[in-house]
Amino acid sequence: MHLPVGANDEYPPEIIVLLSSKISSDVTIKTRLHPFFCDRVLPVQHIPINRNANRCAQSESHVREWDENCGWTKLRIFELESYDTVLYIDADCLVVKDISHLLHIDTTASKSDKSTETTKRFGLLAAAPDIFPPDKFNAGVMVIRPSKSIFDDMMSRLPFCDTSNRDSNNEIKHCKSYDGGDTGFLNSYYPNWYKDMPPYSRLSFGFNAQRFMHHCTFDKQPNYWNDGIDDLRIIHFSSSPKPWDTSPDTMKISRGVTTASELLAVEEGDQIKQSCRALESLWQTVFAQSQCYYEKELKKRQATKASSTRTLRAADTPPAKDKFSPHQMMHKRYKELRRKGYSTSQAMEKARTEYGMNQEFDPCRAVGQMFGL
């Protein structure tokens, strides 16, 4: 996310994690994510979908988790007006190459193309194509400029089957969703993404490369993935099962989810499973690396905290008093010098000089101080 820039201000981008209010273990999640992997965790209110109103054929979701979890809550990115630009990435995505330039995609295009509109755009700025239909965008990766008015309008046009929500022309106001999820809704809300938006609004498939393409093509023809995807930046583990629902050793489904491979012939199913292992193992590797990074950084923070605590305690502890007073130390030194053969006057003068007591020498006082008087 990129903060607004004033005349004399410029802020570096921040990595923000939106945390739905439906997540129960939010404290654990926050402490593991921040500050190790993000700049802040931002709690947002869950956007529920009326299941009764969402049962019509045109709006029903084919993925249960979209309705029950946080698929629709992502729309809250459009109300984050404290940020100038937001680069949204689904939680099931794996970034494999730098994508920070997307935060400046519209300003860069305006400078290089004089024909590009000069007015500041709000809402959707850019997205990558979906697998099907390809003239629609997938909402897993989006560049947006937040606007509370746009968000409020979206909320009034969610794809419910309530026909009472009509505009001034008595036409139904809500937006339909061809897949029953947020992607279908946003394509209905932004129907001109493919035809009318500026060219920079259409990111290449490599910015949202969905694993379904890898699963279907890689075993028989890997070049679809290796060469066909220009400049791979983000791998999107869309659909089910998710990589965290599989065993890292056997890559077996841990929740008993029915997969496409179970509906195919044995040979084809085995090929898809092998293809799945290749991509899922990449996610498992990166996840393991992140765990090691977390443990390492946690130990660093704990060591720093312990060191700071010791420093504070040391500052609060009064300094220890010397065991002997300066005069007693001088007297001890005097005896050492006498044992070495110095005369009484020589030993006294040298001891006093070493301890800075040679001014205004008073023999009577010196004798008294040697005896602690």
C-alpha positions as CSV (number, residue, x, y, z in Angstrom):
1,M,0.0,0.0,0.0
2,H,1.2,3.5,-0.8
3,L,0.4,6.4,1.4
4,P,-0.8,9.8,0.0
5,V,2.0,12.1,-1.0
6,G,1.7,15.8,-0.2
7,A,3.7,18.7,-1.5
8,N,6.6,18.1,0.8
9,D,5.9,14.5,2.0
10,E,6.8,11.2,0.6
11,Y,6.1,7.9,2.4
12,P,7.5,4.5,1.7
13,P,5.0,1.7,0.9
14,E,3.7,-0.4,3.7
15,I,2.8,-4.1,3.8
16,I,-0.7,-4.4,5.4
17,V,-2.6,-7.5,6.3
18,L,-6.4,-7.2,6.5
19,L,-7.7,-9.4,9.3
20,S,-11.4,-10.3,9.1
21,S,-13.4,-9.9,12.3
22,K,-14.6,-13.5,11.7
23,I,-11.1,-14.8,12.5
24,S,-11.2,-16.1,16.1
25,S,-7.5,-16.4,16.9
26,D,-6.6,-12.9,15.8
27,V,-4.1,-12.3,18.6
28,T,-2.0,-15.3,17.6
29,I,-2.1,-14.3,14.0
30,K,-1.2,-10.7,14.7
31,T,1.9,-11.6,16.8
32,R,3.2,-14.0,14.2
33,L,2.7,-11.6,11.2
34,H,3.7,-8.3,12.8
35,P,6.4,-7.1,12.7
36,F,8.1,-10.0,11.0
37,F,6.2,-10.1,7.7
38,C,4.2,-6.8,7.6
39,D,4.1,-3.3,8.8
40,R,0.7,-3.6,10.5
41,V,-2.3,-5.8,10.8
42,L,-5.5,-4.0,10.1
43,P,-8.7,-5.5,11.6
44,V,-11.7,-5.1,9.3
45,Q,-15.4,-5.9,9.7
46,H,-16.5,-9.1,8.0
47,I,-18.9,-8.6,5.1
48,P,-21.5,-11.3,5.3
49,I,-23.6,-12.6,2.4
50,N,-27.2,-13.3,2.9
51,R,-27.4,-17.0,2.2
52,N,-31.1,-17.0,1.6
53,A,-30.9,-14.1,-0.8
54,N,-27.9,-15.6,-2.5
55,R,-29.5,-18.9,-3.5
56,C,-30.6,-17.8,-6.9
57,A,-28.8,-19.5,-9.8
58,Q,-27.3,-16.3,-11.0
59,S,-25.7,-15.4,-7.7
60,E,-25.1,-18.7,-5.8
61,S,-21.4,-19.3,-5.1
62,H,-19.8,-22.6,-6.2
63,V,-17.1,-22.2,-3.5
64,R,-18.6,-22.4,0.0
65,E,-15.7,-20.6,1.6
66,W,-16.4,-17.5,-0.4
67,D,-19.6,-17.0,1.5
68,E,-18.6,-18.4,4.9
69,N,-15.1,-16.9,5.2
70,C,-13.7,-13.7,3.9
71,G,-14.1,-13.7,0.1
72,W,-16.3,-10.7,0.1
73,T,-14.5,-8.9,2.9
74,K,-11.7,-8.0,0.5
75,L,-14.1,-5.3,-0.9
76,R,-13.1,-3.2,2.2
77,I,-9.8,-2.3,0.5
78,F,-11.9,0.2,-1.5
79,E,-12.6,2.2,1.7
80,L,-9.0,2.6,2.8
81,E,-8.8,6.2,1.9
82,S,-5.8,6.8,4.2
83,Y,-3.7,5.2,1.4
84,D,-3.3,6.7,-2.1
85,T,-2.8,3.4,-3.9
86,V,-3.4,-0.2,-2.8
87,L,-1.9,-3.3,-4.4
88,Y,-4.1,-6.1,-3.2
89,I,-2.9,-9.7,-3.2
90,D,-5.0,-12.7,-2.0
91,A,-3.7,-14.7,0.9
92,D,-3.3,-17.8,-1.3
93,C,-0.8,-16.0,-3.6
94,L,2.9,-16.5,-3.7
95,V,5.0,-13.5,-4.9
96,V,8.1,-14.8,-6.8
97,K,9.3,-11.5,-8.2
98,D,9.3,-7.8,-7.4
99,I,5.9,-6.1,-8.1
100,S,6.4,-2.8,-6.2
101,H,6.3,-0.8,-9.5
102,L,2.5,-1.6,-9.7
103,L,2.0,1.0,-7.0
104,H,2.9,3.7,-9.5
105,I,1.3,2.1,-12.6
106,D,-1.1,4.9,-13.4
107,T,1.4,7.8,-12.8
108,T,4.1,6.0,-14.8
109,A,1.7,5.5,-17.7
110,S,0.5,9.1,-17.6
111,K,4.1,10.4,-18.0
112,S,4.9,8.0,-20.9
113,D,1.7,8.3,-22.8
114,K,0.3,11.7,-23.5
115,S,-3.0,10.3,-24.7
116,T,-3.7,8.7,-21.3
117,E,-6.3,10.4,-19.3
118,T,-4.8,12.9,-16.9
119,T,-7.5,13.1,-14.3
120,K,-6.9,11.0,-11.2
121,R,-8.7,7.7,-11.3
122,F,-10.3,6.0,-8.3
123,G,-11.5,2.5,-7.7
124,L,-10.0,-0.2,-9.9
125,L,-6.8,0.8,-11.7
126,A,-5.4,-2.6,-12.9
127,A,-5.9,-6.3,-12.8
128,A,-4.8,-9.5,-14.6
129,P,-7.1,-11.7,-16.8
130,D,-8.9,-14.7,-15.4
131,I,-8.5,-18.1,-17.0
132,F,-12.1,-18.2,-18.2
133,P,-13.5,-16.1,-19.5
134,P,-10.2,-14.4,-20.5
135,D,-11.9,-11.0,-21.1
136,K,-12.7,-10.9,-17.4
137,F,-10.2,-10.1,-14.6
138,N,-9.5,-12.2,-11.6
139,A,-9.9,-10.3,-8.3
140,G,-7.0,-12.1,-6.6
141,V,-4.5,-9.4,-7.6
142,M,-5.7,-5.8,-8.1
143,V,-4.3,-2.3,-8.1
144,I,-6.8,0.2,-6.8
145,R,-7.2,3.8,-5.5
146,P,-9.5,3.7,-2.5
147,S,-12.7,5.7,-2.5
148,K,-15.3,5.5,0.3
149,S,-18.1,6.6,-2.1
150,I,-17.2,3.7,-4.4
151,F,-17.2,1.3,-1.5
152,D,-20.6,2.5,-0.3
153,D,-22.0,2.1,-3.8
154,M,-20.6,-1.4,-4.0
155,M,-22.3,-2.3,-0.7
156,S,-25.6,-1.1,-2.2
157,R,-25.2,-3.2,-5.3
158,L,-24.1,-6.6,-3.8
159,P,-25.5,-9.5,-5.9
160,F,-28.5,-10.3,-3.7
161,C,-31.8,-11.4,-5.3
162,D,-33.6,-8.5,-3.6
163,T,-35.4,-6.9,-6.6
164,S,-36.6,-4.0,-4.5
165,N,-33.2,-2.3,-4.9
166,R,-33.9,-0.3,-8.0
167,D,-32.6,2.9,-9.6
168,S,-34.5,5.9,-10.8
169,N,-35.5,4.1,-14.0
170,N,-37.0,1.2,-12.0
171,E,-34.2,-1.1,-13.1
172,I,-32.6,-3.5,-10.6
173,K,-29.6,-1.9,-9.2
174,H,-27.6,-4.8,-7.9
175,C,-24.7,-6.3,-9.8
176,K,-24.8,-9.9,-10.7
177,S,-21.9,-12.3,-10.1
178,Y,-21.4,-15.0,-12.8
179,D,-19.3,-17.1,-10.4
180,G,-21.2,-16.2,-7.2
181,G,-18.1,-14.6,-5.7
182,D,-16.3,-11.4,-5.5
183,T,-14.6,-11.8,-8.9
184,G,-17.9,-12.1,-10.7
185,F,-19.3,-9.1,-8.8
186,L,-16.3,-6.9,-9.5
187,N,-16.4,-7.7,-13.2
188,S,-20.1,-6.7,-13.2
189,Y,-19.2,-3.5,-11.3
190,Y,-16.4,-2.8,-13.8
191,P,-17.7,-4.2,-17.1
192,N,-15.4,-1.9,-19.1
193,W,-12.1,-3.3,-17.8
194,Y,-11.3,-5.2,-21.0
195,K,-12.6,-2.8,-23.6
196,D,-12.5,0.8,-22.3
197,M,-9.9,1.1,-19.5
198,P,-6.4,2.3,-20.4
199,P,-4.0,-0.4,-21.6
200,Y,-2.0,-0.4,-18.3
201,S,-5.2,-1.6,-16.6
202,R,-4.8,-5.0,-18.2
203,L,-1.9,-6.7,-16.4
204,S,-0.3,-9.7,-18.0
205,F,-1.3,-13.2,-16.8
206,G,2.1,-13.5,-15.0
207,F,0.9,-11.1,-12.4
208,N,-1.9,-13.5,-11.4
209,A,-0.8,-16.9,-12.8
210,Q,-3.4,-19.4,-11.5
211,R,-2.3,-22.9,-10.7
212,F,-5.3,-24.4,-12.5
213,M,-3.5,-23.7,-15.7
214,H,-0.3,-25.4,-14.3
215,H,-2.3,-28.4,-13.2
216,C,-4.0,-28.9,-16.5
217,T,-1.1,-28.4,-18.9
218,F,2.3,-28.8,-17.2
219,D,2.7,-32.6,-17.3
220,K,1.9,-32.9,-21.0
221,Q,3.3,-29.5,-22.2
222,P,5.2,-27.6,-19.6
223,N,5.9,-24.8,-22.1
224,Y,2.4,-23.4,-21.5
225,W,3.6,-22.5,-18.1
226,N,7.4,-22.1,-18.6
227,D,7.3,-20.1,-21.8
228,G,3.7,-19.1,-22.3
229,I,3.5,-17.0,-19.2
230,D,5.5,-13.9,-19.8
231,D,7.4,-12.6,-16.8
232,L,6.0,-14.7,-13.9
233,R,5.5,-12.5,-10.9
234,I,2.7,-14.0,-8.7
235,I,1.5,-17.6,-8.5
236,H,-2.2,-17.8,-7.4
237,F,-3.2,-21.0,-5.6
238,S,-6.9,-20.4,-6.4
239,S,-9.7,-23.0,-5.9
240,S,-9.3,-26.0,-3.5
241,P,-7.4,-27.6,-1.9
242,K,-5.0,-24.9,-0.6
243,P,-1.3,-25.8,-0.2
244,W,-1.7,-25.6,3.6
245,D,-4.4,-28.3,3.4
246,T,-1.9,-30.8,2.1
247,S,0.8,-32.8,3.7
248,P,4.3,-31.5,2.8
249,D,5.6,-35.1,2.5
250,T,2.9,-36.9,0.6
251,M,0.9,-34.0,-0.8
252,K,-2.2,-35.9,0.2
253,I,-5.4,-33.9,0.8
254,S,-5.9,-33.6,4.5
255,R,-9.6,-32.6,4.6
256,G,-11.1,-35.1,2.2
257,V,-11.9,-32.5,-0.4
258,T,-13.1,-33.8,-3.7
259,T,-10.6,-32.8,-6.4
260,A,-10.8,-32.8,-10.2
261,S,-8.3,-35.7,-10.3
262,E,-10.8,-37.9,-8.5
263,L,-13.3,-37.5,-11.4
264,L,-10.8,-38.4,-14.2
265,A,-9.4,-41.7,-15.4
266,V,-6.7,-43.2,-13.3
267,E,-3.8,-42.3,-15.7
268,E,-5.0,-38.7,-16.1
269,G,-5.6,-38.3,-12.4
270,D,-2.1,-39.5,-11.6
271,Q,-0.7,-36.9,-14.0
272,I,-2.5,-34.1,-12.4
273,K,-1.4,-35.2,-8.9
274,Q,2.2,-35.2,-10.1
275,S,1.7,-31.7,-11.5
276,C,0.1,-30.6,-8.2
277,R,3.1,-31.9,-6.2
278,A,5.5,-29.8,-8.3
279,L,3.7,-26.5,-7.6
280,E,2.5,-27.2,-4.1
281,S,6.1,-28.2,-3.1
282,L,7.2,-24.8,-4.1
283,W,4.7,-23.3,-1.7
284,Q,5.8,-25.7,1.1
285,T,9.4,-24.7,0.5
286,V,8.7,-21.0,0.8
287,F,6.5,-21.6,3.9
288,A,9.3,-23.6,5.6
289,Q,11.7,-20.7,4.8
290,S,9.3,-18.2,6.3
291,Q,9.1,-20.3,9.5
292,C,12.9,-20.4,9.8
293,Y,13.0,-16.6,9.2
294,Y,10.3,-16.1,11.9
295,E,12.1,-18.2,14.5
296,K,15.4,-16.4,13.7
297,E,13.9,-12.9,14.0
298,L,12.0,-13.9,17.1
299,K,15.2,-15.0,18.9
300,K,16.8,-11.7,17.8
301,R,14.0,-9.7,19.3
302,Q,14.0,-11.7,22.5
303,A,17.8,-11.2,22.8
304,T,17.4,-7.5,22.2
305,K,14.6,-7.2,24.7
306,A,16.6,-9.1,27.3
307,S,19.7,-6.9,26.7
308,S,17.5,-3.8,27.1
309,T,16.1,-5.1,30.3
310,R,19.6,-5.7,31.7
311,T,20.6,-2.2,30.7
312,L,17.6,-0.7,32.4
313,R,18.2,-2.7,35.6
314,A,21.9,-1.7,35.6
315,A,20.9,2.0,35.2
316,D,18.5,1.7,38.2
317,T,21.1,-0.1,40.4
318,P,23.1,2.4,42.5
319,P,26.9,2.0,42.0
320,A,28.7,-0.2,44.6
321,K,30.6,1.7,47.2
322,D,34.4,1.2,47.2
323,K,35.6,-1.2,49.8
324,F,38.3,1.2,51.0
325,S,38.4,5.0,51.1
326,P,41.0,6.9,49.1
327,H,43.0,7.5,52.3
328,Q,42.9,3.8,53.3
329,M,44.1,2.9,49.7
330,M,46.9,5.5,50.0
331,H,47.9,4.0,53.4
332,K,48.0,0.5,51.8
333,R,50.2,1.8,49.0
334,Y,52.5,3.5,51.6
335,K,53.1,0.1,53.3
336,E,53.9,-1.5,50.0
337,L,56.5,1.2,49.2
338,R,58.0,0.8,52.7
339,R,58.4,-2.9,52.1
340,K,60.2,-2.1,48.9
341,G,62.8,0.0,50.7
342,Y,61.5,3.5,50.4
343,S,62.1,5.8,53.3
344,T,59.2,7.1,55.4
345,S,59.1,10.5,53.7
346,Q,59.7,9.0,50.2
347,A,56.9,6.4,50.6
348,M,54.5,9.0,51.9
349,E,55.2,11.5,49.2
350,K,54.9,8.9,46.4
351,A,51.7,7.3,47.8
352,R,50.1,10.8,48.1
353,T,51.1,11.7,44.6
354,E,49.7,8.6,43.1
355,Y,46.3,9.2,44.8
356,G,46.2,12.9,44.2
357,M,46.7,14.0,47.8
358,N,50.0,15.7,47.5
359,Q,48.7,19.3,47.8
360,E,49.1,21.2,51.1
361,F,50.8,18.3,52.8
362,D,50.2,18.3,56.5
363,P,52.3,15.6,58.3
364,C,50.1,15.5,61.3
365,R,47.0,15.1,59.3
366,A,48.6,12.5,57.1
367,V,49.5,10.4,60.1
368,G,46.0,10.7,61.4
369,Q,44.4,9.7,58.1
370,M,46.6,6.6,57.9
371,F,45.0,5.5,61.1
372,G,41.5,6.4,59.9
373,L,41.3,9.5,62.0
